[in-house]
Amino acid sequence: MSTNQHNNEEEVDLGSLFVIIGKGFTKFFNFIGNIFKGIFHFFILILLFIKKNIIKIAVAIIIGGVLGIFLEVKKTDIFKSELLLEPNFKSASQLYENINYYNNLVKQKDTLGLEKTFKLDKESAASLKGFEIEPIVTENDIINSYNKFVLAVDTTTVKSYAYEDFKTSFDDLDYRVHKVTVTSNKNDIFNKLDDVIIGSVVKNKYFNKLKNLTNKNLNRSDSLYQQNLTQIDSLRKVYMSVMIEEAKKQTNGTSIDLGGEKRTTKELELFETNRKINADLNYITSEKATKYEVINVLSNFQPIGTEIKGVTKNYTFLFSILGAALMILFLLLKELNTYLNNYKK
């Protein structure tokens, strides 16, 4: 009888547990259902609001569209052109400052300053609408910079400075390539700008000094490695001559060569040294190609600019959306005011 009572208690406990679990699932699904009901109800309210005020909103869109068409007809076309640059010797900061200076001249409508800076006529200077600069963002630049950092510092420093920390500290100026964008009302002005923009940095005495010193060091290293290659080739010829003489002696009689293994090891060392020097020469050649100038021009301004178009630049579209938004805001505020007045009662 005691066993039956124990079994009955277990069945009651299990039954209660299932009831609790069932109620939990029911509440959960009711909660999800209420969320979807709320979303559906909100959607219906929006549709009812639009249905009630569709004429007023349509009138606002038409008025905004008409105003937009008027401004679209009046506005002048805007063209843009882009210049891709690769600054060396930490000259990106100077480049950014110069571009910001040119853009400030445009904002202040300092036509005379633009005339003097770019040697333009008054009409061309007044046509300039903006200067912008931004980096070409790529993960490879961060990875390559981190690899150089790892090779340049000791192991302890690398362990305390993880890649993610390095990536966080990597800013716009650290990227390899930067894009300069100029906008203007004239489409044939851009090829008169790139020489001034580049020259403003290239003519800097400090950067020129760094360029000259860097190129001298690269040329010196190149000459030394070339000499080393010549010396290694001479040594290899000597070893080859010795090995040929030893082979001739062995054909004349039996001999035990205790130095053969040592000569083979030296031969392998020469091959490895030759490989490393060639790798270093390739690196130097690459560095000479990229560090020959303070700024490498990857792409000049196009002689004829590209017209800036698109829906988001069209005044008709923008003012139609603005008219609808202002009307909806007005109607919502009106309904809110009515609700507050009724709430007081």
matplotlib code that plots the C-alpha trace (Angstrom):
import matplotlib.pyplot as plt

x = [0.0, 2.9, 4.3, 1.0, 0.8, 4.4, 3.6, 0.4, 2.5, 5.0, 2.1, 0.7, 4.1, 4.6, 1.1, 1.7, 5.0, 3.3, 0.5, 3.1, 5.1, 1.8, 0.9, 4.4, 4.1, 0.6, 1.8, 4.8, 2.7, 0.1, 2.9, 4.2, 0.6, 0.0, 3.2, 1.9, -1.5, 0.0, 2.0, -1.0, -3.1, -0.5, -0.3, -4.1, -4.0, -1.5, -3.7, -6.8, -4.8, -3.7, -7.2, -8.6, -6.0, -5.1, -6.3, -4.4, -1.2, -1.6, -2.0, 1.2, 3.1, 1.9, 2.8, 6.3, 6.7, 5.9, 8.3, 10.9, 10.4, 10.9, 14.1, 15.3, 14.9, 16.7, 19.7, 22.9, 24.4, 27.1, 30.0, 32.7, 36.1, 38.3, 42.1, 43.7, 46.9, 49.3, 51.2, 54.6, 56.7, 53.6, 52.6, 48.9, 48.3, 49.6, 47.5, 44.3, 45.1, 45.5, 42.2, 40.4, 41.9, 40.7, 37.2, 37.1, 37.9, 34.9, 32.6, 33.7, 33.2, 36.7, 36.9, 40.1, 41.8, 40.9, 42.0, 45.5, 45.8, 44.9, 45.8, 42.2, 40.1, 37.3, 34.5, 36.3, 37.2, 33.6, 32.4, 34.2, 31.7, 33.7, 36.8, 36.7, 39.2, 38.7, 40.8, 40.2, 39.4, 40.8, 41.6, 44.8, 46.4, 45.8, 47.2, 50.3, 50.9, 50.6, 53.1, 55.6, 55.0, 55.6, 58.9, 60.1, 59.5, 60.5, 58.4, 57.4, 55.9, 53.9, 52.4, 51.2, 49.8, 47.3, 46.0, 42.6, 44.3, 46.4, 43.3, 41.4, 44.3, 44.5, 43.0, 42.2, 45.7, 47.2, 45.6, 47.7, 45.5, 43.3, 40.6, 40.3, 36.9, 36.2, 32.8, 32.2, 29.5, 32.0, 32.9, 36.3, 38.1, 39.5, 42.7, 43.9, 43.7, 45.8, 49.2, 48.5, 47.1, 50.0, 52.6, 51.5, 52.8, 55.6, 57.3, 57.5, 61.2, 60.8, 59.2, 61.7, 64.5, 63.0, 62.5, 66.1, 67.5, 65.3, 66.2, 70.0, 69.7, 67.8, 70.3, 73.2, 71.5, 70.9, 74.6, 75.7, 73.4, 74.5, 78.1, 77.2, 75.5, 78.7, 80.8, 78.5, 78.7, 82.5, 82.5, 80.2, 82.5, 85.5, 83.5, 82.5, 86.2, 87.3, 84.6, 85.6, 89.2, 88.2, 86.1, 89.1, 91.3, 88.6, 88.6, 92.4, 92.1, 90.1, 90.0, 87.9, 86.4, 85.9, 85.2, 82.4, 79.6, 81.0, 81.4, 77.8, 76.6, 78.5, 77.0, 73.5, 74.3, 75.4, 72.1, 70.1, 72.1, 71.6, 67.9, 67.6, 69.6, 67.4, 64.3, 65.8, 66.6, 63.0, 61.8, 64.3, 63.1, 59.5, 60.4, 62.3, 59.3, 56.9, 59.2, 60.6, 58.1, 56.6, 53.1, 52.4, 49.5, 47.5, 44.8, 44.6, 41.4, 39.4, 39.6, 35.8, 33.9, 31.0, 27.5, 26.1, 22.7, 20.3, 16.9, 18.4, 19.8, 16.6, 14.7, 11.3, 11.6, 13.1, 10.5, 7.7, 8.9, 9.4, 5.9, 4.3, 6.4, 5.5, 1.8, 1.8, 3.6, 1.0, -1.9, -0.4, 0.2, -3.4, -4.7, -2.5, -3.9, -7.5, -6.7, -5.1, -8.2, -10.5, -8.3, -8.8, -12.5]
y = [0.0, 2.3, 1.6, 2.5, 5.8, 6.6, 6.0, 8.1, 11.0, 10.8, 10.8, 13.9, 15.6, 14.8, 15.9, 19.3, 19.7, 19.2, 21.6, 24.3, 23.7, 23.8, 27.1, 28.5, 27.6, 29.1, 32.4, 32.5, 31.9, 34.4, 36.9, 36.4, 36.5, 39.8, 41.3, 40.4, 41.7, 44.9, 45.3, 44.5, 47.0, 49.7, 49.0, 49.3, 52.6, 53.9, 52.8, 54.4, 57.6, 57.7, 56.9, 59.7, 62.3, 61.1, 64.2, 66.6, 64.5, 64.4, 68.2, 68.6, 66.3, 68.2, 71.6, 70.2, 68.7, 72.0, 73.9, 71.2, 71.5, 75.3, 74.9, 72.0, 74.2, 77.1, 75.1, 74.7, 71.3, 70.1, 67.9, 66.0, 64.4, 62.3, 62.1, 59.0, 59.5, 57.4, 59.7, 58.7, 59.7, 60.5, 63.3, 62.3, 64.7, 67.6, 66.6, 66.5, 69.9, 71.4, 69.9, 71.2, 74.7, 74.7, 73.6, 76.4, 78.9, 77.5, 77.7, 81.3, 82.1, 83.4, 83.6, 85.7, 83.1, 80.3, 82.4, 82.9, 79.3, 77.5, 80.3, 80.4, 83.1, 84.6, 82.6, 79.2, 79.9, 80.8, 77.6, 75.4, 74.0, 71.7, 69.7, 66.4, 63.7, 60.2, 57.1, 54.0, 51.6, 48.1, 45.4, 44.6, 48.0, 47.2, 43.7, 44.8, 47.6, 45.2, 42.8, 45.6, 46.5, 42.9, 42.7, 46.0, 45.4, 42.7, 39.7, 41.1, 44.2, 42.2, 40.0, 43.1, 44.7, 42.4, 42.9, 44.1, 46.9, 47.8, 47.9, 50.2, 52.6, 52.6, 55.9, 57.4, 58.8, 55.4, 53.9, 53.6, 55.3, 58.4, 59.8, 63.6, 64.6, 68.1, 69.4, 72.3, 73.9, 73.6, 70.3, 71.2, 72.7, 69.7, 69.1, 72.6, 71.5, 68.3, 69.9, 72.5, 69.9, 67.6, 70.4, 71.9, 68.7, 67.7, 71.1, 70.8, 70.8, 68.3, 65.7, 66.3, 65.7, 62.5, 61.4, 62.1, 60.3, 57.3, 56.9, 57.3, 54.5, 52.3, 52.9, 52.1, 48.9, 47.9, 48.3, 46.4, 43.5, 43.4, 43.2, 40.4, 38.5, 38.8, 37.6, 34.6, 33.7, 33.8, 31.5, 29.1, 28.9, 28.2, 25.4, 24.0, 24.0, 22.3, 19.6, 18.9, 18.5, 16.2, 14.1, 13.7, 12.5, 9.9, 8.5, 7.8, 5.9, 5.1, 7.8, 8.7, 12.2, 13.4, 17.0, 16.2, 16.7, 20.0, 21.3, 20.2, 22.2, 25.2, 24.9, 24.8, 27.8, 29.8, 28.9, 30.0, 33.3, 33.9, 33.4, 35.8, 38.5, 38.2, 38.5, 41.6, 43.0, 42.5, 44.3, 47.2, 47.4, 47.6, 50.3, 52.3, 52.2, 53.5, 55.8, 57.6, 60.4, 62.1, 61.4, 58.7, 59.7, 56.5, 58.4, 62.0, 64.1, 63.3, 66.2, 66.2, 65.8, 63.5, 65.1, 64.4, 62.8, 60.6, 60.6, 61.8, 64.9, 65.7, 68.7, 67.5, 64.2, 65.7, 68.5, 66.1, 63.9, 67.0, 68.2, 64.9, 64.6, 68.1, 67.5, 64.2, 65.9, 68.7, 66.2, 64.1, 67.2, 68.3, 64.8, 64.9, 68.3, 67.0, 64.0, 66.2, 68.5, 65.5, 64.0, 67.1, 66.7]
z = [0.0, 0.8, -2.7, -4.4, -2.4, -3.5, -7.1, -6.9, -5.4, -8.3, -10.9, -9.2, -9.2, -12.9, -13.7, -11.9, -13.8, -17.1, -16.2, -15.3, -18.5, -20.5, -18.9, -19.6, -23.3, -23.5, -22.0, -24.3, -27.4, -26.2, -25.7, -29.3, -30.6, -28.8, -30.4, -33.9, -33.0, -31.9, -35.1, -37.2, -35.2, -35.7, -39.4, -39.7, -37.8, -40.3, -43.2, -41.6, -41.0, -44.7, -45.9, -43.8, -44.9, -48.4, -50.2, -47.8, -48.2, -52.0, -52.1, -50.0, -52.4, -55.4, -53.9, -52.9, -56.4, -58.1, -55.9, -56.6, -60.3, -60.1, -58.2, -60.4, -63.5, -61.8, -60.4, -62.4, -63.1, -60.8, -62.0, -60.1, -60.7, -58.6, -58.0, -56.4, -54.5, -52.5, -50.0, -48.7, -45.7, -43.6, -45.9, -45.8, -42.9, -44.9, -47.9, -45.7, -44.2, -47.7, -49.0, -45.9, -46.6, -50.2, -49.1, -46.5, -49.3, -51.2, -48.1, -47.4, -51.1, -51.3, -55.1, -55.0, -52.8, -55.1, -58.1, -56.6, -55.3, -58.5, -61.0, -62.4, -63.9, -61.8, -63.4, -63.0, -59.4, -58.6, -60.2, -57.6, -55.1, -52.8, -52.1, -50.2, -49.3, -47.9, -47.7, -49.8, -46.9, -47.3, -44.7, -46.5, -45.5, -41.9, -42.2, -44.1, -41.6, -38.7, -40.3, -40.7, -37.0, -35.9, -37.9, -36.4, -32.7, -30.2, -29.3, -25.9, -27.5, -30.1, -27.3, -25.4, -28.6, -30.3, -33.9, -32.7, -30.7, -33.7, -35.9, -33.4, -33.5, -37.3, -38.6, -41.9, -42.5, -42.2, -45.3, -48.4, -51.1, -50.7, -53.0, -53.6, -55.0, -56.4, -57.5, -59.8, -62.0, -64.9, -66.3, -67.9, -65.0, -63.2, -65.1, -63.9, -60.2, -59.7, -60.2, -57.5, -55.0, -55.5, -55.7, -52.3, -50.6, -53.0, -52.6, -48.9, -47.9, -45.1, -47.3, -50.0, -47.6, -46.4, -50.0, -50.9, -47.9, -48.4, -52.0, -51.2, -48.6, -51.0, -53.8, -51.4, -50.2, -53.8, -54.7, -51.6, -52.4, -56.0, -54.8, -52.4, -55.3, -57.3, -54.4, -53.9, -57.6, -57.3, -54.2, -55.9, -58.9, -56.6, -54.8, -58.2, -59.3, -56.1, -56.4, -60.0, -58.9, -56.1, -58.5, -60.9, -58.0, -57.0, -60.5, -60.3, -57.0, -54.0, -51.4, -48.3, -48.5, -45.0, -46.2, -48.7, -46.3, -45.1, -48.7, -49.4, -46.4, -47.5, -51.0, -49.5, -47.3, -50.4, -52.2, -49.2, -48.9, -52.6, -52.2, -49.3, -51.1, -54.2, -52.0, -50.4, -53.8, -54.9, -51.8, -52.4, -56.1, -54.8, -52.3, -54.9, -57.2, -54.5, -52.6, -55.6, -55.2, -52.1, -53.6, -56.2, -58.5, -59.2, -61.2, -62.3, -62.5, -65.6, -68.1, -68.3, -65.1, -64.4, -63.8, -60.4, -60.9, -59.0, -57.3, -54.0, -55.8, -57.6, -56.1, -57.4, -55.5, -52.4, -52.0, -52.7, -49.8, -47.7, -48.4, -47.5, -44.3, -43.1, -43.8, -41.9, -39.0, -39.0, -39.0, -36.2, -34.1, -34.8, -33.7, -30.6, -29.7, -30.1, -27.9, -25.2, -25.2, -24.9, -22.2, -20.0, -20.2]

ax = plt.figure().add_subplot(projection="3d")
ax.plot(x, y, z, "-o")
ax.set_aspect("equal")
plt.show()
